[in-house]
Amino acid sequence: MSEFPFLVRLGKGDILVADGATGTNLQQRGLKHGTPAEAWLFEKPEQIIDLHMDFLQAGADILLTCTFGASPLRLEAGGMGGQVLEVNLRAVELARQAIAHWRQDEPPGGREVYVAGSIGPSGGLLKPYGVLNEEDVYASFTEQAGALSQAGVDLLVIETQFDLAEASLALNAARAASDLPVVVSFSYDRGTRTMMGVNPVKMAAEFTSLGADVLGINCGRSLDDNLKALQELHGVTSLPIWFKPNAGLPRSDSQGNSIYDLSPEQMGAGVPEWLDAGARVVGGCCGTSPEHLAQIARMAKAG
């Protein structure tokens, strides 16, 4: 491992709790469908801070920044082109503000909290499957990783990936822009395969060789499907595993909103199996509310 506190904790065998969903929780709080979550960093910063604080109060050790779509390519598509540095700096600033507010009500010497810079997919497909070329995607990831590093995050999380080629560009870009710890997390939305046919075995081989510090699984399908992917990944890697599954599969209500049916208690009940299957950082992705995370944290820290 290294001198980075996040990696030191994992090297000691500590179980850490990451936060829950950003997008679906902000939508529950009024973010309109089609509006980038990053827009609220400036329009409604209090909502971002409140969500971070809710996760901290639920037991999170790691806050992901509201920057999933804050690469140049994604911001341009969302009408926020040219604001990469501004958006990423703002997101880290709000996460740090939330931690400072939360600490005011905590006893001295409380738990350490890490800010993780979230880096999502490019939003398109590389040639020949799409129109993006490797040079542009690499440059986009490099710019975002550099901005997050400049802003002072404790680690970078390349998440919800599905394509080996694109995720490799992202990891190489992160390494070029920063010396921070890097998590590479894939979304297995075809059970234990991604939409590009990648399985956990291929993912582990690729990103172990490229020097990822932590391998992960987030989003995907049902809790059972995510657990199977976790078990498969654990069988082929000695690296720490990051695990943030959905709160079940979504369904749409009459207004077109996504509803996730797993209760907080059901989500928390799965945590012992996640830990037995090798997860060392646990949290939740889409549909995971602060109430869900409180149950995850309770079970993760029960031992």
Rosetta blueprint (number, residue, H / E / L):
1 M L
2 S L
3 E L
4 F L
5 P H
6 F H
7 L H
8 V H
9 R H
10 L H
11 G H
12 K L
13 G L
14 D L
15 I L
16 L E
17 V E
18 A E
19 D L
20 G L
21 A L
22 T L
23 G H
24 T H
25 N H
26 L H
27 Q H
28 Q H
29 R L
30 G L
31 L L
32 K L
33 H L
34 G L
35 T L
36 P L
37 A H
38 E H
39 A H
40 W H
41 L H
42 F H
43 E H
44 K L
45 P H
46 E H
47 Q H
48 I H
49 I H
50 D H
51 L H
52 H H
53 M H
54 D H
55 F H
56 L H
57 Q H
58 A H
59 G L
60 A L
61 D L
62 I E
63 L E
64 L E
65 T L
66 C L
67 T L
68 F L
69 G L
70 A L
71 S L
72 P H
73 L H
74 R H
75 L H
76 E H
77 A H
78 G L
79 G L
80 M L
81 G L
82 G L
83 Q L
84 V H
85 L H
86 E H
87 V H
88 N H
89 L H
90 R H
91 A H
92 V H
93 E H
94 L H
95 A H
96 R H
97 Q H
98 A H
99 I H
100 A H
101 H H
102 W H
103 R H
104 Q L
105 D L
106 E L
107 P L
108 P L
109 G L
110 G L
111 R L
112 E L
113 V L
114 Y E
115 V E
116 A E
117 G E
118 S E
119 I E
120 G L
121 P L
122 S L
123 G L
124 G L
125 L L
126 L E
127 K L
128 P L
129 Y L
130 G L
131 V L
132 L E
133 N L
134 E H
135 E H
136 D H
137 V H
138 Y H
139 A H
140 S H
141 F H
142 T H
143 E H
144 Q H
145 A H
146 G H
147 A H
148 L H
149 S H
150 Q H
151 A H
152 G L
153 V L
154 D L
155 L E
156 L E
157 V E
158 I E
159 E E
160 T E
161 Q E
162 F L
163 D L
164 L H
165 A H
166 E H
167 A H
168 S H
169 L H
170 A H
171 L H
172 N H
173 A H
174 A H
175 R H
176 A H
177 A H
178 S L
179 D L
180 L L
181 P L
182 V E
183 V E
184 V E
185 S E
186 F E
187 S L
188 Y L
189 D L
190 R L
191 G L
192 T L
193 R L
194 T L
195 M L
196 M L
197 G L
198 V L
199 N L
200 P H
201 V H
202 K H
203 M H
204 A H
205 A H
206 E H
207 F H
208 T H
209 S H
210 L L
211 G L
212 A L
213 D L
214 V E
215 L E
216 G E
217 I E
218 N E
219 C E
220 G L
221 R L
222 S L
223 L H
224 D H
225 D H
226 N H
227 L H
228 K H
229 A H
230 L H
231 Q H
232 E H
233 L H
234 H H
235 G L
236 V L
237 T L
238 S L
239 L L
240 P L
241 I E
242 W E
243 F E
244 K E
245 P E
246 N L
247 A L
248 G L
249 L L
250 P E
251 R E
252 S E
253 D L
254 S L
255 Q L
256 G L
257 N L
258 S E
259 I E
260 Y E
261 D L
262 L L
263 S L
264 P H
265 E H
266 Q H
267 M H
268 G H
269 A H
270 G L
271 V H
272 P H
273 E H
274 W H
275 L H
276 D H
277 A L
278 G L
279 A E
280 R E
281 V E
282 V E
283 G L
284 G L
285 C L
286 C L
287 G L
288 T L
289 S L
290 P H
291 E H
292 H H
293 L H
294 A H
295 Q H
296 I H
297 A H
298 R H
299 M H
300 A H
301 K L
302 A L
303 G L
